[in-house]
């Protein structure tokens, strides 16, 4: 089960990069985070993100945290 299915957290890095015509490598150089770590975030496998990293991503992508990350809870099973 992918992590986003258990947490409901969705990362929209792919879309933001495409909208801005920017590559993951370029973003990595601008924010000082490795391509591997950004890839983990982009693919929804990150377990955490530092506020300093989130702020740097928002600065370079000219977005707000809610543009980058959203929460879509799965429906609860119940009676």
PyMOL commands that set and color helices and strands:
alter all, ss='L'
color gray80, all
select helices_A, chain A and resi 3-7+13-20+24-31+35-42+51-61+65-68
alter helices_A, ss='H'
color red, helices_A
select strands_A, chain A and resi 9-11+69-71
alter strands_A, ss='S'
color yellow, strands_A
deselect
rebuild
show_as cartoon
